[in-house]
Amino acid sequence: MFKKTLSNLSALFSISDEQAMWRVQTETDHEAFALLMERWHDRIYGLCARMLNNTHTAEDMAQEVFTRIFEKRKDYHPEKKFATWLWRIAVNRCYDELRRLQRRREFTLEPDEEGHETIPDQLIETVSPDQQAVAQEEADVIRTARAQLPEIYRAVIVLRHYQGLKLREIAEVLDVPEGTVNSRMAEALTQLSRLLEPRFPNYTRRRTGAERRNREPLLI
């Protein structure tokens, strides 16, 4: 019996996102839904934190996204990629929240309890205290600049530079032509560079080779 249970668990964890969502859709399979949440929670949380620029509410927002996924499970098309559907719902939920906050004049730029965006642990472990301070300062400036971008430009920046989606994937998520994504990205980077230049005059020059080829600024 124990071996059978282990076998069932192993089979569950080896299924694709699409297969798991199909189980959620057709069988209201809570174990499959929990698996999807485990796989995707951190990335959706990261999206919400950077779109809303407030980690206080990012966890609640991520939970709302997954609640909506479950509520709309019958709307999912099994032949479509689950990730695209999930990202789209998450981005749209962030849009709704940004507009609500703007209407109520409650939108703040506080990303966490300390007023700073979190620096990745691997960076903290490999740099000196002085380097950490510089990295933190840059992260704060970038966070503030990112919060000033209109939501459609912020979305492409977050999806591309923080979530690692390709331009084609972003186009699918936002349901717009890839050319539109390219133009939004160009405008987003232009606005971001303009906002960063007064504080870091050489900011856009300190880039990796790949970033120089793409003419994109280094983002933290």
C-alpha angles and dihedrals in degrees: 000000000000091000090049091052091050090049091051091049092048090051091050095051092048096057122102124252089253092053091047092050090048088057091049090049100045103029103022085237106189094189091056090048091050088052091054091049091051092050097046109027098095095048093047090047089051091051093049093046093053097039093050094032089220124099091188089076100026094090093051090046092050090052090050090053092054091044088055091048089056094044091050095042092119090059094060115109108218092211091060125083110264093216092059092051092046095048091048093053091046094049092046091049089052090050090053092050094047091052092047091051092047091052091051094042090233099121109126134180096228109124098181146345092289095045092246136106111244117261112219114263092234090059093049091052095053105042136068123253090258091051090048090054091051092046090049092050091051091047090053093049092047091047091053092046092047090053090058094058117101110256096254091056094041090054095057092045093051095043094046105036103028104029096034099229119159119241090252091054092048089052089054093047094049092038093230133118116277089242089061090053090051092051092046091049092050092049092044092052092046092052093044093050090049090052093047099043097078091055098036109026092184095038099112091047094060098081140127121256093260091049091049090053090051091043089229124141122242109265127200 
